[in-house]
Amino acid sequence: MSKKRYLEAETLKEFLRMGMKVGHIHTLRDVENYIDTQPEATPQEVAGQCWRNSKYDPPTEADADRLGRIIVWGAAVKHVDITYWENAIFYPVDVPFWMPLPVAPEEKAE
């Protein structure tokens, strides 16, 4: 059995659609070959933990945790912090980059 690989699904779908349009995909083996040529997603991409530009890709309430917080990069202080998602929208010069908080691990009762 082959090693697990993580791929960006939307990019792969578009790549497969293109292959079908130009006539390169006819069989399941063709699909497998196309998948094998795709680059592996980075662990950050898989986890959704990539820095996003506050000006061009601002956060929404859905990106925040249950308290409305996200991770931000403070431009003036040059460090990572946690703040409310609205701050990235209202102060994109001060908070130029953001990402969602990672999902907390589940605690198991013992």
C-alpha positions in Angstrom: 0.0 0.0 0.0 1.3 3.5 -0.8 2.0 6.2 1.7 -0.8 8.7 2.4 -0.6 12.0 0.6 -2.6 15.1 1.3 -3.9 17.0 -1.7 -5.8 20.3 -2.1 -9.2 19.1 -3.2 -10.4 22.1 -5.2 -7.2 22.3 -7.2 -7.3 18.6 -7.9 -10.9 18.8 -9.1 -10.1 21.6 -11.4 -7.1 19.8 -12.8 -9.2 16.7 -13.4 -11.9 18.7 -15.2 -9.3 20.2 -17.4 -7.9 16.8 -18.2 -11.4 15.6 -19.2 -12.0 18.6 -21.4 -8.8 18.1 -23.4 -9.4 14.4 -23.7 -6.6 13.1 -21.5 -8.8 11.3 -19.1 -10.7 8.2 -20.3 -10.2 5.6 -17.6 -9.8 5.3 -13.9 -6.1 4.7 -14.5 -5.9 8.1 -16.3 -7.5 9.7 -13.2 -5.0 7.9 -10.9 -2.1 9.1 -13.1 -3.4 12.7 -12.9 -3.7 12.4 -9.1 -0.1 11.1 -8.9 1.2 14.2 -10.6 -0.3 16.6 -8.1 2.0 18.1 -5.4 1.4 17.2 -1.8 -0.4 19.8 0.3 1.7 21.3 3.1 0.7 20.4 6.7 -0.4 24.0 7.1 -2.7 23.8 4.1 -4.2 20.6 5.4 -4.8 22.1 8.8 -6.1 25.3 7.3 -3.4 27.1 9.1 -2.0 29.4 6.4 -1.5 33.1 6.9 -4.0 35.2 5.1 -3.8 38.8 4.0 -6.2 41.0 6.1 -6.7 43.4 3.2 -7.4 41.0 0.4 -8.8 38.0 2.3 -10.4 39.4 5.4 -11.7 37.1 8.1 -15.4 36.6 8.7 -17.2 35.6 11.9 -17.2 32.0 10.6 -13.4 32.0 10.7 -13.3 32.8 14.4 -13.6 30.5 17.4 -16.7 30.5 19.6 -15.4 33.7 21.3 -14.8 35.5 18.1 -11.0 35.2 18.2 -8.3 34.6 15.5 -4.5 34.5 15.4 -2.9 37.7 14.0 0.5 39.0 13.1 1.0 42.5 14.7 3.0 44.6 12.3 4.2 47.2 14.8 5.2 44.7 17.5 6.3 42.0 15.1 4.8 39.1 17.0 1.8 36.7 16.9 -1.2 37.5 19.0 -4.8 36.4 19.5 -7.5 39.0 18.9 -11.1 39.4 17.7 -11.7 38.9 14.0 -13.1 42.4 13.5 -9.7 43.9 14.4 -8.2 42.4 11.2 -10.9 44.2 9.2 -10.8 47.5 10.9 -7.0 47.7 11.3 -5.5 45.9 8.3 -2.3 48.0 8.4 -1.7 47.1 12.1 -2.9 43.5 11.6 -1.8 42.6 8.1 -2.0 38.8 8.4 -4.4 36.4 10.2 -5.4 32.8 10.4 -8.1 30.8 12.3 -7.2 29.3 15.7 -6.5 25.6 15.5 -9.2 23.3 16.7 -8.7 22.3 20.3 -8.0 18.6 21.0 -10.8 16.5 22.4 -10.4 15.6 26.0 -11.3 12.1 26.8 -12.9 11.2 30.2 -10.8 8.7 32.1 
